[in-house]
Every structure is written in C-alpha cells, then in structure tokens.
Amino acid sequence: MDIYDQGFVTPIVDVHVRYLSPALCEETLVVETNYVSSKAAKLIFKYAIYRKSDMSVVAEAETTQLFMTKEGVFEVSVPDFYRE
C-alpha cells in the first residue's frame, strides 16, 4: 500500500517524547516502532529508543499522523484503501 499513490499524505500532527536517559553522539541507538490500531482516520506509532550497548531505554515516544489529500484537505473518515 502506497499512501501517496492513493492520493494522500500523512503529516505528523502530534509528538510526545519522554526522555529517560542521556545518549552520547557516538553511541548507537536502536529504535523499536509499534503501530497502534485506531478506528479513526489517523496513524499512531509508539517508539522505544534503546542504547545498543546495554539495551537500556533512552526514550519513549508517540506520534500521530492524519490523512490529508495532496490538495491539503484533512480526511475526517478512514480512507477506503486503509480499511482493507
């Protein structure tokens, strides 16, 4: 499924981040992303960011994206292609 080919873009409209531990520029981080199901016309993702060396959680986050037509109009109902 390509959202853009279906006539939509999905801008991020809300971001929440909870910083739990500092990370240094030279450290490698692992980002785990999980999709959160919603009946509304939006995409919700939750993230856990780990320090690779010890897999300790550095941050937790959540983003919300809304469906918007290429013309810039927000879609209030779930697009047909997304229900499938």
N, C-alpha and C positions, 0 to 999 in steps of 0.2 A: 504494500500500500504506500503510495507516494502522495502525501497530503497536498503538496504543491500542484501535482498533476490533476488533483480533484478540484482545484480552484481555490484552495485555502492556504493561509499561513497560520502559524500558531505562536504569536508573540508571548513572551513571558510577562505576566502582569503582576505577579506577586512572588517575593522571595523571602524566605526566613532562614537564617543561619544561626546556629548555636555553636560557638567556639568553645572547645573543651580543653585544648592543649595547644601550645605553640608548635609550629613546624618551621624548620630552617630551609632556606632556599636550596641547599644541596641535598636535602632528603627526598627520597622517592615516596610518593603518596599513592594509595590505591583508592579509587572511587567506586563504591558499590551503589548502583542505581536501581530502584524498585518502582514500578508503575503502580499507582493506587487507582483502583477502579472507581468510576463515578458515573452516575446516571445523567449528570448534567453535561452540557456541551463544553467540556474542558478536559485538559490533561493535567494530572497531578503526579509528580515524581518526588520520591523521598530519597535522600542520599546519606550515605555514611562514608566519611573520609578517614582512612586509616594510614598510620605510619607503617611503611612496608617492613622496616627492620624489626618491629615487635608487635605489629598489628594492633597497636593501641588506637583508640578512636580519637581523632584530632578535632573533628567537627561533624555535626549533623545538620541537614538542611532539607528544605522542601520548596519546590517551585510549582506554580500554577500557570498554565498556558491556556489561552482561549482561542477558539476557532474564529478566524477573521477572513473574509473574502479578500481576494487580491485587490479589490477596489477599496478596501479599508472599512468594510462594514462588519461589525461583530455578529456572529451567528448565535441566536438565542436557543435554538434547538439542535440536538445532536445531528450532524450531517449523516445522510443515508449510508454513505460508504463506511462510516466509522461504526455503525451499529452491527455490521457484519462480523 
